[in-house]
Amino acid sequence: MAFLLGVEEKEGLDIIVGSHRMGQVIVQQVIGALGGQCTIHPKLVGERDGRPVYRITYSVRLPRWKKGDVVWTGKEYLEVRETGGREVKVFDLANSGTKSVAAVPDWRLVGNVREAMDAVVAYTDRGVIGLLDPVTWSSVENRALPWISPREGGTLRVLRDTVRGNLVIVG
């Protein structure tokens, strides 16, 4: 039988459940959705009917970057594809390459691909894509990217980089 005993916020979120199996399921769901790593800490708290009784603590460390985050590294835009350990697997939005890099804490978050807006492709001309900004409807030029094939009148998914004042093509 599984039941929720309570939720506390101290140095993080503590969820207290009455079943080891429920604890495992919660951890698997959180890591599956957000990524991260888990450590398990059993502690002997007594005996019941001659058998040892353990309290198990599952510590989940969530990654700073999650799948779909688009970051500005100071030189390039990268889309986070996987997180784990000290490295992050990213997709280079300018050159279409996938690579593993050490996550740097001073990367700046632009947004997540789930928040992307549709921008209408107004024209394409010799390595340049003319987009209609989905908010202001003004014309914005972007460099053509090797991993997309835009069609005039079609749409591309974009994120707005408010700091640099441009649109980042994400799909």
C-alpha positions as CSV (number, residue, x, y, z in Angstrom):
1,M,0.0,0.0,0.0
2,A,1.4,3.4,-1.0
3,F,0.5,6.7,0.4
4,L,1.8,10.3,0.6
5,L,2.8,11.4,4.1
6,G,3.7,15.0,3.3
7,V,5.6,17.5,1.3
8,E,8.2,19.8,2.9
9,E,10.4,22.6,1.5
10,K,13.8,23.0,3.2
11,E,16.9,23.1,1.1
12,G,14.8,21.6,-1.7
13,L,11.6,19.7,-2.2
14,D,11.1,16.7,0.1
15,I,8.3,14.3,-0.7
16,I,7.6,11.8,2.0
17,V,5.9,8.6,0.9
18,G,5.0,5.4,2.7
19,S,6.3,2.9,0.1
20,H,9.7,2.2,-1.3
21,R,8.2,1.3,-4.6
22,M,6.3,4.6,-4.8
23,G,9.5,6.4,-4.1
24,Q,11.2,4.6,-7.0
25,V,8.3,5.4,-9.4
26,I,8.4,9.1,-8.4
27,V,12.2,9.3,-9.0
28,Q,11.9,7.5,-12.4
29,Q,9.1,9.8,-13.5
30,V,11.0,13.0,-12.5
31,I,14.3,11.9,-14.1
32,G,12.5,10.7,-17.2
33,A,10.8,14.1,-17.6
34,L,13.5,16.5,-16.5
35,G,16.8,14.5,-16.6
36,G,19.2,14.4,-13.7
37,Q,20.8,11.9,-11.4
38,C,19.7,9.9,-8.4
39,T,21.5,8.6,-5.4
40,I,19.9,6.2,-2.9
41,H,20.6,6.3,0.8
42,P,19.1,3.5,3.0
43,K,19.1,4.0,6.8
44,L,18.3,1.2,9.3
45,V,15.5,2.6,11.6
46,G,14.5,-0.4,13.5
47,E,13.0,-3.9,13.3
48,R,9.5,-5.2,12.7
49,D,8.7,-8.9,13.3
50,G,12.4,-9.6,13.5
51,R,13.2,-8.1,10.1
52,P,15.2,-4.9,9.6
53,V,13.2,-1.8,8.6
54,Y,14.9,0.8,6.4
55,R,14.0,4.4,5.6
56,I,15.3,5.1,2.1
57,T,16.1,8.6,0.9
58,Y,16.3,9.2,-2.8
59,S,18.2,12.3,-3.7
60,V,17.5,13.7,-7.2
61,R,19.9,16.3,-8.6
62,L,18.2,18.1,-11.5
63,P,20.4,19.4,-14.3
64,R,20.8,23.2,-14.8
65,W,19.8,22.7,-18.5
66,K,16.9,20.6,-19.6
67,K,16.1,19.0,-22.9
68,G,15.1,21.5,-25.5
69,D,16.8,24.5,-23.9
70,V,18.4,26.9,-26.3
71,V,21.5,28.7,-24.9
72,W,23.9,31.4,-26.0
73,T,27.5,30.4,-25.2
74,G,28.9,33.8,-26.1
75,K,29.9,32.5,-29.5
76,E,27.0,30.3,-30.8
77,Y,23.5,29.1,-30.1
78,L,23.1,25.5,-28.9
79,E,20.1,23.3,-28.3
80,V,20.4,20.9,-25.4
81,R,19.5,17.4,-26.4
82,E,20.6,15.4,-23.4
83,T,22.0,16.1,-19.9
84,G,23.9,13.8,-17.6
85,G,27.0,13.9,-15.6
86,R,29.3,16.8,-16.3
87,E,28.6,16.9,-20.1
88,V,25.7,18.0,-22.1
89,K,24.8,16.7,-25.6
90,V,23.9,19.7,-27.8
91,F,22.9,20.5,-31.3
92,D,24.7,23.4,-32.9
93,L,22.0,25.5,-34.5
94,A,24.3,27.2,-36.9
95,N,26.3,24.2,-38.3
96,S,23.8,21.3,-37.6
97,G,26.3,19.2,-35.7
98,T,25.7,17.2,-32.5
99,K,28.4,17.2,-29.9
100,S,29.1,16.7,-26.2
101,V,30.4,19.6,-24.3
102,A,31.1,20.5,-20.7
103,A,28.2,22.5,-19.4
104,V,29.4,26.0,-18.6
105,P,27.4,27.9,-15.9
106,D,27.6,31.3,-17.6
107,W,25.7,30.2,-20.7
108,R,22.6,32.3,-21.1
109,L,19.2,30.7,-21.6
110,V,17.3,32.0,-24.6
111,G,14.3,29.8,-24.2
112,N,13.0,26.3,-24.8
113,V,12.0,24.9,-28.2
114,R,8.5,24.2,-26.7
115,E,8.1,28.0,-26.4
116,A,9.1,28.6,-30.0
117,M,6.8,30.7,-32.3
118,D,6.0,30.3,-36.0
119,A,7.6,32.9,-38.2
120,V,6.5,33.2,-41.9
121,V,9.3,32.8,-44.5
122,A,8.9,35.9,-46.7
123,Y,11.8,35.1,-49.1
124,T,15.0,33.2,-49.5
125,D,17.9,34.6,-51.5
126,R,21.5,33.3,-51.8
127,G,22.0,32.2,-48.2
128,V,19.6,34.6,-46.6
129,I,16.2,33.9,-45.2
130,G,13.7,36.8,-44.8
131,L,11.3,36.1,-41.9
132,L,8.3,38.0,-40.6
133,D,8.8,38.6,-36.9
134,P,5.8,36.8,-35.3
135,V,5.4,39.6,-32.7
136,T,6.1,42.8,-34.7
137,W,5.5,41.5,-38.2
138,S,8.6,43.4,-39.3
139,S,11.0,41.8,-41.8
140,V,14.1,40.1,-40.2
141,E,17.0,38.6,-42.2
142,N,18.7,35.4,-40.9
143,R,21.5,33.4,-42.4
144,A,20.3,30.3,-44.2
145,L,21.1,27.2,-42.1
146,P,22.3,23.9,-43.6
147,W,19.8,21.8,-41.7
148,I,16.6,23.5,-42.9
149,S,14.9,23.9,-46.3
150,P,12.7,26.9,-46.0
151,R,9.9,27.6,-48.5
152,E,8.6,31.0,-49.3
153,G,5.2,31.3,-47.6
154,G,6.0,28.4,-45.2
155,T,6.9,28.8,-41.5
156,L,9.9,28.2,-39.3
157,R,10.0,27.8,-35.5
158,V,11.9,30.7,-33.9
159,L,12.8,31.9,-30.4
160,R,13.4,35.6,-29.6
161,D,16.8,36.4,-28.1
162,T,15.8,39.6,-26.3
163,V,19.3,40.4,-25.2
164,R,20.9,40.3,-28.7
165,G,17.6,41.4,-30.4
166,N,17.4,38.7,-33.0
167,L,15.4,35.6,-33.9
168,V,16.9,32.2,-33.4
169,I,15.7,29.5,-35.8
170,V,15.1,26.3,-34.0
171,G,13.1,24.3,-36.5
